[in-house]
Amino acid sequence: MAKKKSELRPVLLWIGAIISVIGSVAGELGYASGSIATVVGIVAALIGCYLWTRDKNRAWDFALLGLLAPIGYLGIMFLKDKSTQ
């Protein structure tokens, strides 16, 4: 029986990326809440990357590639899926 993949992963990745961009723009405009939104977005994206690497049965430290978004997402995408072996 195939392992069920997390449906929350893509949601967290997209929300994290969008909130990070909005937070960065708000910070450039001088809003104090911009840096808070950026941190929340990065944390959401890292949780999504952790779920992605867990679904691929890889070590949690590969999730840190999410800090290099969107290039890091490609790195995680091309990791070999060990959960099917």
Backbone bond lengths (Angstrom), bond angles and torsions (degrees), N, CA, C in turn:
res aa  C-N    CA-C-N  psi(-1)  N-CA   C-N-CA  omega(-1)  CA-C   N-CA-C  phi
1 M - - - 1.444 - - 1.530 109.58 -
2 A 1.310 116.19 133.43 1.460 121.50 -176.49 1.529 110.55 -73.14
3 K 1.307 115.15 144.43 1.453 120.87 178.05 1.525 109.24 -72.92
4 K 1.337 116.50 137.09 1.462 121.17 -178.73 1.528 109.04 -76.16
5 K 1.309 115.32 129.43 1.461 120.76 179.09 1.524 109.83 -83.44
6 S 1.314 116.38 152.36 1.457 122.02 -178.26 1.531 110.49 -75.20
7 E 1.348 116.04 125.53 1.463 119.69 176.53 1.529 111.74 -81.11
8 L 1.327 116.46 -15.23 1.455 120.69 -178.48 1.523 112.24 -77.24
9 R 1.328 117.50 -21.91 1.464 122.17 -175.77 1.518 114.13 -56.72
10 P 1.343 119.87 -54.29 1.466 117.60 -177.91 1.523 113.08 -66.66
11 V 1.320 116.18 -31.49 1.465 119.88 178.04 1.520 110.13 -63.41
12 L 1.334 116.61 -46.96 1.456 119.94 179.67 1.522 112.20 -65.48
13 L 1.318 117.22 -37.34 1.466 119.62 178.72 1.521 111.40 -63.57
14 W 1.333 116.82 -47.71 1.464 120.31 -179.12 1.523 111.55 -67.10
15 I 1.333 116.99 -46.74 1.468 119.81 -179.59 1.525 109.97 -62.85
16 G 1.327 116.74 -42.04 1.454 119.55 179.14 1.520 112.77 -61.51
17 A 1.329 116.32 -43.46 1.468 119.68 179.62 1.526 111.24 -65.80
18 I 1.328 117.12 -42.26 1.470 120.62 -178.57 1.518 110.99 -67.53
19 I 1.346 117.44 -44.77 1.463 120.05 179.97 1.525 110.65 -64.94
20 S 1.323 117.74 -36.19 1.469 120.37 178.30 1.523 111.32 -63.49
21 V 1.319 117.00 -42.61 1.471 120.25 179.08 1.521 110.49 -66.68
22 I 1.328 116.91 -44.37 1.465 120.17 179.10 1.525 110.59 -62.38
23 G 1.338 116.26 -41.92 1.460 119.86 177.81 1.512 112.79 -63.55
24 S 1.318 117.00 -38.92 1.467 120.18 178.44 1.526 111.45 -65.59
25 V 1.328 116.19 -42.15 1.470 119.85 178.72 1.522 110.08 -66.08
26 A 1.334 117.05 -42.38 1.460 120.38 179.22 1.526 111.08 -64.11
27 G 1.328 116.93 -37.48 1.457 120.36 177.10 1.516 111.99 -65.28
28 E 1.325 117.39 -37.99 1.466 121.14 177.65 1.526 111.47 -67.29
29 L 1.333 116.21 -29.79 1.459 120.27 178.79 1.518 112.20 -81.92
30 G 1.321 117.61 -4.30 1.451 121.09 175.09 1.514 115.09 99.33
31 Y 1.300 118.45 6.83 1.456 120.68 178.60 1.524 109.41 -81.30
32 A 1.334 116.02 132.19 1.463 120.49 -178.48 1.523 111.62 -68.87
33 S 1.309 117.23 -28.64 1.466 119.97 -178.38 1.530 112.24 -74.54
34 G 1.320 117.91 -8.00 1.457 121.29 179.89 1.511 112.50 -62.68
35 S 1.332 117.09 -41.32 1.467 119.47 -179.55 1.526 111.14 -70.35
36 I 1.320 117.08 -34.03 1.466 119.96 176.84 1.515 109.87 -65.66
37 A 1.321 117.29 -43.93 1.464 121.16 179.18 1.520 111.17 -63.75
38 T 1.317 117.04 -37.05 1.462 120.62 178.26 1.523 110.77 -63.55
39 V 1.319 116.94 -44.37 1.469 120.84 179.52 1.523 110.61 -64.90
40 V 1.329 117.41 -42.81 1.474 120.88 178.26 1.525 110.24 -62.12
41 G 1.316 117.67 -41.08 1.461 121.39 178.15 1.519 112.51 -63.90
42 I 1.319 116.48 -42.13 1.466 120.36 179.47 1.522 110.45 -65.94
43 V 1.326 117.15 -41.19 1.467 120.45 178.70 1.532 110.35 -63.73
44 A 1.341 117.34 -43.05 1.468 120.50 178.65 1.527 110.78 -62.08
45 A 1.331 117.10 -42.02 1.460 120.29 179.06 1.525 111.17 -66.05
46 L 1.335 117.81 -38.65 1.461 120.29 178.93 1.528 111.58 -67.15
47 I 1.327 117.20 -36.72 1.463 119.81 176.07 1.524 109.66 -64.99
48 G 1.330 116.84 -41.41 1.461 120.24 175.94 1.513 112.26 -61.99
49 C 1.328 117.43 -39.93 1.462 120.96 177.50 1.524 110.98 -67.66
50 Y 1.329 116.93 -36.43 1.467 119.62 176.37 1.528 110.72 -62.64
51 L 1.332 116.56 -44.52 1.460 119.65 178.44 1.526 111.07 -62.18
52 W 1.332 116.50 -36.91 1.457 121.77 179.48 1.529 110.61 -65.18
53 T 1.339 116.66 -46.47 1.464 119.03 180.00 1.526 111.14 -69.56
54 R 1.322 117.28 -32.33 1.465 119.94 176.40 1.532 110.62 -66.99
55 D 1.343 116.71 -39.14 1.466 120.21 176.81 1.525 111.45 -63.93
56 K 1.331 116.77 -29.76 1.467 120.83 178.41 1.520 111.83 -87.87
57 N 1.347 116.67 2.48 1.456 123.53 179.07 1.527 110.76 60.10
58 R 1.334 115.92 45.24 1.462 122.99 178.86 1.526 109.28 -113.28
59 A 1.308 116.64 168.58 1.461 122.15 179.19 1.526 110.22 -67.12
60 W 1.322 115.94 151.61 1.462 120.97 -176.47 1.523 112.30 -64.96
61 D 1.315 118.31 -26.45 1.456 120.10 -175.78 1.531 113.25 -69.07
62 F 1.334 118.03 -17.15 1.459 119.55 172.60 1.524 111.21 -66.04
63 A 1.328 117.37 -20.83 1.461 121.13 178.29 1.527 111.54 -65.19
64 L 1.311 117.09 -22.05 1.468 120.33 179.06 1.528 112.20 -67.00
65 L 1.326 116.79 -13.99 1.466 119.34 173.63 1.531 110.60 -62.56
66 G 1.331 116.67 -20.78 1.458 120.94 177.74 1.523 112.96 -62.27
67 L 1.334 117.39 -20.57 1.464 120.12 176.34 1.527 111.56 -68.06
68 L 1.317 116.44 -18.77 1.462 121.19 179.64 1.531 111.41 -97.34
69 A 1.321 115.78 25.96 1.474 120.83 -175.83 1.523 110.29 -54.08
70 P 1.303 119.22 141.89 1.451 131.85 -3.41 1.533 113.51 -86.84
71 I 1.330 118.07 -7.51 1.464 120.79 179.80 1.528 110.51 -63.91
72 G 1.316 117.46 -37.74 1.454 121.13 179.11 1.516 112.63 -64.43
73 Y 1.337 116.77 -31.31 1.471 120.18 176.82 1.528 110.10 -63.12
74 L 1.324 116.37 -35.80 1.465 119.65 177.14 1.527 110.69 -66.30
75 G 1.326 115.84 -39.00 1.458 119.30 177.86 1.515 112.10 -61.23
76 I 1.329 116.59 -42.14 1.464 120.08 178.14 1.523 110.35 -69.40
77 M 1.318 116.57 -37.80 1.454 120.21 -178.80 1.530 111.01 -61.31
78 F 1.334 117.35 -37.79 1.455 121.09 -176.80 1.528 113.82 -87.05
79 L 1.344 117.98 0.66 1.456 119.83 174.90 1.534 109.13 -66.13
80 K 1.310 115.27 140.47 1.455 119.52 179.11 1.528 109.55 -68.38
81 D 1.327 115.91 134.76 1.455 122.04 -179.10 1.523 109.11 -81.48
82 K 1.343 116.37 108.68 1.453 120.88 -179.02 1.528 112.66 -87.31
83 S 1.320 117.74 -5.33 1.461 119.95 -177.20 1.524 112.06 -75.57
84 T 1.334 118.58 -16.30 1.459 120.93 -178.17 1.519 112.74 -93.71
85 Q 1.320 117.78 -3.38 1.473 120.92 -177.09 1.504 111.48 -87.37
